[in-house]
Structures are given as structure tokens and as C-alpha cells.
Amino acid sequence: MLDGIAIPQLGVPRAGEVLVALPIETATKAALFAAVAASGLSNPALARNLDWDEKDVRRMLDPRQSSRLPRIGRVLRSLGKET
């Protein structure tokens, strides 16, 4: 997420691959990151849609920053994703 690389979708592991469990906040942020990327919206455009400051969107997409899950859910719903 920090490098802006697409996150692989969960699937059946191939030979030699290992699945890892993520903390719920990291998994939710990964879903948010993927939804924002799929929407084609820039951070400033998403911030305008939410009536937020753009730095709040950047922080929410940063896996090192703590974010409240209900707030992440609000953004996912605004992008048409079920939470």
C-alpha cells in the first residue's frame, strides 16, 4: 500500500505460497486502498466527495496511521462497497 502497488486478491495458494492473516485494521485498509484505486478517484477528489480535508484521506490510506473502523466503513460505503 505504501508503494501504491495493487494488492493481490485472495485465492487458493499455489505451491510454495503461504497465506498470512492480517490484523483487521490492516485488512480493512487494504480493502479501502483497493476500492479507492478501482474508483479512479484521486485523493483530493475523494476528500471533496466526503467533505474532508485531503490530508485526512491520505492518513486513512496510510497503513502506519491508526484509523477508526467506522470511519473506514463510511468511505467504503461512499465508494459503493458494502461493509
C-alpha positions as CSV (number, residue, x, y, z in Angstrom):
1,M,0.0,0.0,0.0
2,L,2.8,2.4,0.8
3,D,4.3,1.9,-2.7
4,G,1.0,2.2,-4.5
5,I,1.2,-1.4,-5.8
6,A,-2.0,-3.3,-6.4
7,I,-2.9,-5.7,-3.6
8,P,-3.3,-9.3,-4.8
9,Q,-6.7,-10.8,-4.4
10,L,-7.2,-13.7,-2.0
11,G,-7.2,-17.1,-3.8
12,V,-6.1,-20.6,-3.4
13,P,-2.4,-20.6,-2.7
14,R,-0.1,-22.1,-5.3
15,A,2.8,-24.4,-4.5
16,G,5.3,-22.6,-2.3
17,E,2.9,-19.7,-1.5
18,V,1.8,-19.0,2.1
19,L,-1.3,-17.2,3.2
20,V,-0.9,-14.8,6.1
21,A,-3.6,-13.4,8.3
22,L,-3.7,-9.6,8.7
23,P,-4.9,-7.6,11.6
24,I,-8.5,-6.4,11.0
25,E,-7.4,-2.7,10.6
26,T,-4.8,-3.6,8.0
27,A,-7.2,-5.9,6.1
28,T,-9.8,-3.1,6.1
29,K,-7.3,-0.5,5.0
30,A,-6.2,-2.9,2.2
31,A,-9.9,-3.1,1.1
32,L,-10.2,0.6,1.3
33,F,-7.0,1.1,-0.8
34,A,-8.3,-1.3,-3.4
35,A,-11.7,0.4,-3.6
36,V,-10.2,3.8,-3.9
37,A,-7.8,2.6,-6.7
38,A,-10.7,0.9,-8.5
39,S,-12.9,4.0,-8.3
40,G,-10.3,6.1,-10.2
41,L,-10.7,8.9,-7.8
42,S,-7.7,10.9,-6.7
43,N,-7.2,11.7,-3.0
44,P,-8.4,15.3,-3.4
45,A,-11.5,14.2,-5.4
46,L,-12.4,11.6,-2.7
47,A,-11.8,14.3,0.0
48,R,-14.2,16.6,-1.8
49,N,-16.8,13.9,-2.1
50,L,-16.6,13.2,1.6
51,D,-16.3,16.9,2.6
52,W,-13.0,16.1,4.3
53,D,-9.5,17.6,4.2
54,E,-7.2,15.8,1.7
55,K,-4.7,15.0,4.5
56,D,-7.4,13.0,6.3
57,V,-7.8,10.8,3.2
58,R,-4.0,10.4,3.0
59,R,-3.8,9.4,6.6
60,M,-6.7,6.9,6.2
61,L,-4.9,5.2,3.3
62,D,-1.6,5.1,5.2
63,P,-1.2,1.6,6.9
64,R,1.0,3.1,9.5
65,Q,-1.7,5.6,10.7
66,S,-4.4,4.3,13.0
67,S,-7.9,4.8,11.7
68,R,-11.3,4.1,13.3
69,L,-13.1,1.2,11.5
70,P,-16.4,3.1,11.4
71,R,-14.7,5.9,9.5
72,I,-13.1,3.5,7.0
73,G,-16.6,1.9,6.6
74,R,-18.0,5.3,5.8
75,V,-15.5,5.8,3.0
76,L,-16.1,2.3,1.6
77,R,-19.9,2.9,1.6
78,S,-19.3,6.2,-0.3
79,L,-17.5,4.2,-2.9
80,G,-20.4,1.8,-3.2
81,K,-18.9,-1.0,-1.2
82,E,-20.8,-3.0,1.4
83,T,-19.4,-3.0,4.8
